[in-house]
Amino acid sequence: MATKESSEPETPLDEVMEDIRGELVRRVAAADRDANREIYDALEDE
């Protein structure tokens, strides 16, 4: 993740937004793996 320029403390909203971003990244990565399963499988076999 990007580093923060500000030295302000994180708010509860910042923490929740970071959790949401992380979950979205995991879901997009899983969807990409599922959509391209045969490519990932071929790469594992090399």
NORTA-V133482 format. One record per residue. N is the residue number from 0. RES is the residue in three letters. SS is DSSP state (a for helix, b for strand, c for the rest). PSI is psi in degrees with one decimal (* if undefined). BURIAL is + if it has 24 or more other ideal C-beta (glycine too) atoms within 12 Angstrom, else -. Layout:
{{N;RES;SS;PSI;BURIAL} {N;RES;SS;PSI;BURIAL}}
This chain:
{{0;MET;c;161.2;-} {1;ALA;c;148.4;-} {2;THR;c;153.5;-} {3;LYS;c;135.3;-} {4;GLU;c;-31.0;-} {5;SER;c;151.1;-} {6;SER;c;11.6;-} {7;GLU;c;143.4;-} {8;PRO;c;150.8;-} {9;GLU;c;142.2;-} {10;THR;c;165.1;-} {11;PRO;a;-34.9;-} {12;LEU;a;-41.2;-} {13;ASP;a;-42.3;-} {14;GLU;a;-42.6;-} {15;VAL;a;-42.9;-} {16;MET;a;-37.8;-} {17;GLU;a;-40.8;-} {18;ASP;a;-42.2;-} {19;ILE;a;-44.2;-} {20;ARG;a;-44.2;-} {21;GLY;a;-42.7;-} {22;GLU;a;-40.7;-} {23;LEU;a;-41.0;-} {24;VAL;a;-44.7;-} {25;ARG;a;-41.8;-} {26;ARG;a;-40.4;-} {27;VAL;a;-41.5;-} {28;ALA;a;-42.4;-} {29;ALA;a;-41.9;-} {30;ALA;a;-39.2;-} {31;ASP;a;-44.1;-} {32;ARG;a;-42.7;-} {33;ASP;a;-42.1;-} {34;ALA;a;-27.4;-} {35;ASN;c;32.6;-} {36;ARG;a;-43.4;-} {37;GLU;a;-31.3;-} {38;ILE;a;-46.0;-} {39;TYR;a;-40.9;-} {40;ASP;a;-41.2;-} {41;ALA;a;-39.0;-} {42;LEU;a;-35.8;-} {43;GLU;a;-30.7;-} {44;ASP;a;-10.7;-} {45;GLU;c;*;-}}
